[in-house]
């Protein structure tokens, strides 16, 4: 996934909320 900083799609945003931040 390239957009790990700001997910544009709501679906990715929802998944990102449950996924730990990876820098």
SEVEXNU-777763 format. One line per 10 residues: number of its first residue (from 1); their letters; for each residue x, y, z of N, C-alpha, C, O. Coordinates in Angstrom, 2 decimals. Each point is the difference from the previous one (the first is absolute). Last residue first. Layout:
<sites>
NUM) a) X,Y,Z,X,Y,Z,X,Y,Z,X,Y,Z  ...
</sites>
This chain:
<sites>
23) xxxxxxxxxx) 5.61,2.95,10.43,0.79,1.08,-0.61,1.09,-0.59,-0.87,0.78,0.74,-0.60  -5.83,-2.30,2.53,1.35,-0.49,-0.35,0.78,1.10,-0.70,-0.38,0.43,-1.10  -4.25,-1.28,4.59,0.76,0.89,-0.90,1.39,-0.55,-0.27,0.74,-0.32,0.93  -5.09,-2.86,0.09,1.00,0.81,0.70,0.80,0.84,-0.98,0.25,-0.42,-1.13  -5.41,-1.22,0.31,1.38,-0.40,-0.26,0.97,0.94,0.72,-0.18,1.21,-0.04  -4.58,-0.71,-0.08,0.26,-1.23,0.77,1.43,-0.47,-0.18,0.46,-0.92,0.67  -1.96,4.74,-2.91,-0.34,0.28,1.40,0.29,-1.22,0.86,0.33,0.12,1.18  0.01,-0.32,-5.89,1.19,0.61,0.60,-0.24,0.28,1.49,0.94,-0.02,0.80  -4.44,-1.57,-3.49,0.96,-1.08,0.27,1.22,0.56,0.71,0.58,-0.64,0.88  -3.80,3.70,-2.28,-0.58,-0.85,1.05,0.98,-1.11,0.38,0.16,-0.31,1.18
13) xxxxxxxxxx) 0.97,3.11,-4.71,0.06,0.76,1.25,-0.53,-0.85,1.16,0.52,0.03,1.11  -0.88,-1.64,-5.50,1.38,-0.12,0.50,0.13,0.70,1.35,0.71,-0.46,0.89  -4.80,0.89,-3.03,0.21,-1.41,0.35,1.39,-0.19,0.59,0.17,-0.68,1.02  -1.46,4.86,-2.78,-0.59,-0.23,1.33,0.24,-1.44,0.46,0.13,-0.27,1.19  3.24,2.90,-4.66,-1.24,-0.78,0.01,-0.47,-0.30,1.42,0.82,-0.33,0.86  3.22,2.66,-1.52,-1.09,0.80,-0.60,-1.31,-0.76,0.05,-1.06,0.58,0.24  5.63,-0.70,2.99,-0.89,-0.81,-0.84,-1.16,0.83,-0.54,-0.77,0.57,0.77  5.76,0.69,1.10,-1.37,0.52,-0.03,-0.86,-0.81,-0.96,-0.01,0.28,-1.20  4.40,-1.87,2.53,-0.12,1.19,0.85,-1.43,0.52,0.00,-0.56,0.25,1.07  2.12,-3.83,-3.75,-0.13,-0.49,1.38,-0.20,1.18,0.94,-0.45,-0.16,1.14
3) xxx) 0.48,-1.00,-6.49,-0.54,1.07,0.85,-0.22,-0.51,1.42,-1.13,-0.32,0.38  2.94,-2.73,-3.44,0.83,1.20,-0.10,-0.54,1.10,0.91,0.76,0.66,0.71  -0.87,-6.26,-0.57,-0.85,1.20,0.00,0.88,1.25,0.00,0.85,0.17,0.87
</sites>
